[in-house]
Amino acid sequence: MDDEAIRTLVRRLSRPHPEGGKVIERAAVLAAGTDANEVLAWITANAGEPEAQGAVSAGRGLHSARVDQSRTAANRAPLRYVFPPGTL
């Protein structure tokens, strides 16, 4: 995809962010049926910042610590990307 096609797609899929700027869901990019890796790379190269994710809540039970170790925030893909105002 060329730069303008990706920009058009990102504008179409993004929505206003409460703190200003725009936000785009990773799931929306994946569902768009385009080359998601190329679009996500374009987003990060054009001022799109991964939104900070909350901590994973601790599970309950004897083995919850062992099961949840792989679910740390560093191991998860960002769910949303935020663009500062005026970048799109």
C-alpha positions in Angstrom: 0.0 0.0 0.0 1.2 3.5 -0.7 1.5 6.2 2.0 -1.7 8.0 1.0 -3.8 4.8 0.9 -2.7 4.0 4.5 -3.3 7.5 5.7 -6.9 7.4 4.2 -7.5 4.0 5.9 -6.2 5.3 9.2 -8.3 8.4 9.0 -11.4 6.3 8.2 -10.8 3.9 11.1 -9.7 6.4 13.8 -12.0 8.3 16.1 -11.6 11.2 18.5 -9.6 10.6 21.7 -10.9 12.1 24.9 -7.6 13.8 25.5 -7.4 15.3 22.0 -6.1 13.8 18.8 -7.3 10.5 17.4 -7.2 6.9 18.5 -7.3 3.8 16.3 -8.0 0.3 17.6 -5.5 -2.4 16.6 -8.5 -4.7 16.1 -10.0 -2.3 13.5 -6.7 -2.4 11.6 -6.7 -6.2 11.7 -10.3 -6.4 10.6 -9.8 -4.0 7.7 -8.4 -6.9 5.6 -5.3 -5.0 4.5 -1.7 -5.7 5.3 -2.0 -5.0 9.0 1.8 -5.2 9.7 2.4 -2.5 7.1 -0.4 -0.3 8.5 0.8 -0.7 12.1 4.4 0.1 11.1 3.1 3.2 9.3 1.1 4.2 12.4 4.2 4.1 14.7 6.4 5.8 12.1 3.8 8.7 11.8 3.5 9.7 15.5 1.1 7.0 16.6 1.9 6.0 20.1 0.8 2.8 21.8 -1.7 3.6 24.5 -0.6 2.7 28.0 -2.3 -0.5 29.2 -3.4 -1.1 32.7 -1.8 -3.9 34.8 -3.2 -7.4 34.5 -5.2 -8.2 37.5 -3.9 -11.0 39.6 -5.9 -14.1 39.3 -7.2 -16.0 42.2 -6.2 -19.4 43.3 -3.1 -21.5 44.0 -1.6 -21.5 40.5 -2.7 -18.1 39.3 0.8 -16.6 39.5 2.3 -19.3 37.3 -0.5 -19.1 34.7 -0.5 -15.3 34.5 3.3 -14.7 34.2 3.1 -14.7 30.4 0.4 -12.0 30.4 2.5 -9.1 31.5 2.0 -5.7 29.8 5.4 -6.0 28.1 4.3 -9.2 26.3 0.9 -7.9 25.0 0.5 -6.1 21.8 -1.0 -2.6 22.1 -4.8 -2.5 21.9 -4.9 1.1 20.6 -2.7 3.7 19.1 -3.1 7.4 19.9 -2.2 10.3 17.5 -1.5 13.7 18.9 -3.8 16.5 17.7 -3.1 17.7 14.2 -1.1 14.7 13.0 -3.7 13.1 10.8 
